[in-house]
Structure formats: structure tokens, C-alpha cells
Amino acid sequence: MANEAIAVGHRWPDRTATVEAGALRAFTKATAAEPADADIAPPTFLFTLDLFANAGQRMWVEELGVDLAKVLHADQAFGYRRPVRADETLTIESRLSERYDKKGGALQFFARECVFRDGDGAQVATMTTTLVVRHG
Amino acid sequence: MDRVQVGDVLPAITRGPITRTTLALFAGASGDHNPIHVDIDFARAAGLDDVFAHGMLSMAYLGQLLTGWRAQGKLREWNARFQAITPVGATVTCSGEVTELFDVDGERRARVRINAMTDGHVTTLAGEAVVAIG
């Protein structure tokens, strides 16, 4: 069962990550993109930036104590105040924003919300990842 | 640019076919190293016939649908629900249609229904975007 100690509102340690130009080029190639401006991070790159910031450490879903083999990505959402550009360093704040069950607990949902801030502390974007754990 | 109206259809885009090379490149470039997308031995041990594409790869394609329609700086918010897996070899077509026009803080915005569909006619991702227009 999932770790009950991690409740809605639980805050993970802030992380920082730099949007590297080479990483943007690799992402652009891997997604067959033809960007109008190669220095702007594509809309879903924030998801990757968060993974890069977390590289080598336990993923949040592992901390929840669930079986990774039973986890599926249910929903992904983004909100933007402005585009993110190459060479920017962003701070990522994250917290557990939702957890709920469906089908009598057979499906457990967890949502993690991230807030991306620039060097001035201004909010640049938000991202919410919802995962579902299938039991039985 | 022409005035946006409810019912307008975004220029569709098609990507793929998605090869194993596509998935290997995306695993490295996206930071999503889940072996279920690149290691057939792992996938079989998990009871699947084969690896399948990252959901976030198709969401990146949906992002291209949106930024191909309006400049990226106009994209306010969007989401996608992952409804079905995308198999190796699939071609993915991304489509969108304007469903509503509204104003927020004096800014004209369009709500756009978006989806990704495989050449097997399976809807893999479905969602909604809010884009500034005008």
C-alpha cells in the first residue's frame, strides 16, 4: 500500500535546473520538432527539466511506496506565464496536490504540482502530473 | 491572420512511424528512462508483448500542433489525458478544434479540444488547451 505519511500538501525539497541549449537541441531532434525559435523550450520540456533536476535520486512516486510496475501516467497539465529560454536556471517547488481512490481503492490517484520560478523568484510556469496505481 | 471562430480546425500534424530508435532517442533526450519503453526483455517480463512509446512523446507532438497554430508565447495552459498506449510502428496524428472563445483580463482566448490518434484509429491522448488569440 502507499505511504500514508505523504499527505496532500506534502512538500518535496526544492530543486534547481538549468535549461541547457544542447538538451533543447536533443529534445527537438528526438521529437521531430521544427521550432520557430530553437532557444525556446518546447511546451512539454518542463517535464524533462524536472526529471533532469531529479536525476540519480528517488522519484516522488517511489517515495509514495507504490509498485512502479503498476503505475500509469493518467494526466499531464501545464500552465505558462511566459516561455522558458535556453540558459535559464529555474527553481522547481513541488508538493502533493491530490490523492484519491476510485473503484473502491482498486485505482489510486496521486497528483504532484510543480511551480517553476526564475532567478527573481517570479513564477514562470506550473505543471501537474497525475499518476494512477492499479491494484489487483 | 483570419478571425478565429468556434469550429475552426487546427492544421493537423503527423509524426512517425515511431521506431525503436525514436524511443531510444526520446528516452535519453526526455530523461524518462523507464525500461518499459526501450527494453523488450523488461517489457516481456512485465507481461507485455513489446515495448510501447512514452506518453510524453505524443504529448510533445501535441505541443507542436499548438505552437504550429499560434506562437508558443500565446499558449496559456493545456492538459492531456493518457487513454491508450502507442505501439511501436504507429504513426501519430494530432488534431485540434476550437470549442469556445472567451475573455480573461481583457485578453481574447480560444479553448481548443486536442487529441492524438494512431493510424490504428485509437485515440491515445485527449485534452484541452487555452490559447491567446488576436
Boltz contact constraints between the chains, C-beta under 6 A:
constraints:
  - contact:
      token1: [A, 26]
      token2: [B, 29]
      max_distance: 6.0
  - contact:
      token1: [A, 27]
      token2: [B, 29]
      max_distance: 6.0
  - contact:
      token1: [A, 30]
      token2: [B, 25]
      max_distance: 6.0
  - contact:
      token1: [A, 30]
      token2: [B, 26]
      max_distance: 6.0
  - contact:
      token1: [A, 30]
      token2: [B, 29]
      max_distance: 6.0
  - contact:
      token1: [A, 31]
      token2: [B, 60]
      max_distance: 6.0
  - contact:
      token1: [A, 32]
      token2: [B, 15]
      max_distance: 6.0
  - contact:
      token1: [A, 33]
      token2: [B, 64]
      max_distance: 6.0
  - contact:
      token1: [A, 40]
      token2: [B, 72]
      max_distance: 6.0
  - contact:
      token1: [A, 42]
      token2: [B, 63]
      max_distance: 6.0
  - contact:
      token1: [A, 43]
      token2: [B, 63]
      max_distance: 6.0
  - contact:
      token1: [A, 44]
      token2: [B, 59]
      max_distance: 6.0
  - contact:
      token1: [A, 44]
      token2: [B, 60]
      max_distance: 6.0
  - contact:
      token1: [A, 44]
      token2: [B, 63]
      max_distance: 6.0
  - contact:
      token1: [A, 47]
      token2: [B, 56]
      max_distance: 6.0
  - contact:
      token1: [A, 48]
      token2: [B, 30]
      max_distance: 6.0
  - contact:
      token1: [A, 48]
      token2: [B, 31]
      max_distance: 6.0
  - contact:
      token1: [A, 51]
      token2: [B, 31]
      max_distance: 6.0
  - contact:
      token1: [A, 52]
      token2: [B, 31]
      max_distance: 6.0
  - contact:
      token1: [A, 69]
      token2: [B, 46]
      max_distance: 6.0
  - contact:
      token1: [A, 73]
      token2: [B, 55]
      max_distance: 6.0
  - contact:
      token1: [A, 73]
      token2: [B, 82]
      max_distance: 6.0
  - contact:
      token1: [A, 75]
      token2: [B, 81]
      max_distance: 6.0
  - contact:
      token1: [A, 76]
      token2: [B, 80]
      max_distance: 6.0
  - contact:
      token1: [A, 77]
      token2: [B, 79]
      max_distance: 6.0
  - contact:
      token1: [A, 78]
      token2: [B, 78]
      max_distance: 6.0
  - contact:
      token1: [A, 79]
      token2: [B, 77]
      max_distance: 6.0
  - contact:
      token1: [A, 80]
      token2: [B, 75]
      max_distance: 6.0
  - contact:
      token1: [A, 83]
      token2: [B, 72]
      max_distance: 6.0
  - contact:
      token1: [A, 83]
      token2: [B, 73]
      max_distance: 6.0
